[in-house]
């Protein structure tokens, strides 16, 4: 019995995203962190461990398509819990924040490895190009007046 794969569309993308995100959020919850907190910590970690507050807010707001006020609240949570430390106009990962980021990154990398296992590299490359193009087009429409 063969099944026909559906054509790529918004529903297919959303179903894949929601299923994968639910798995990731389960791993994050076990570490006591939310998805938004994880994205915020990752943004600082990828920037080398310190990032200007304004740049952090802009990057996370853009990545998650969420209100600035929500990102500010998440930053407040991360500083209150000692995962980020304010330094002048910047925020720095604390040792605890870096350890948590590394633990959650490893957990979510394991999930991704399981989900992508056995998919040919060429297929992943095509999917990456297509999804990047869709993202770029959607972002252009969002930025249009």
Secondary structure, DSSP 4 states (H G I P E B T S, - for coil): ---PPPPP-HHHHHHHHHHHHHHHHHHHHHTT--HHHHHHHHHHHHTTSEEEHHHHHHHHHHHHT--HHHHHHHHHHHHHTTSEEEETTEEEE-HHHHHHHHHHHHHHHHHHHHHHTT--HHHHHHHHHHHHHHHHHHHHHHH--
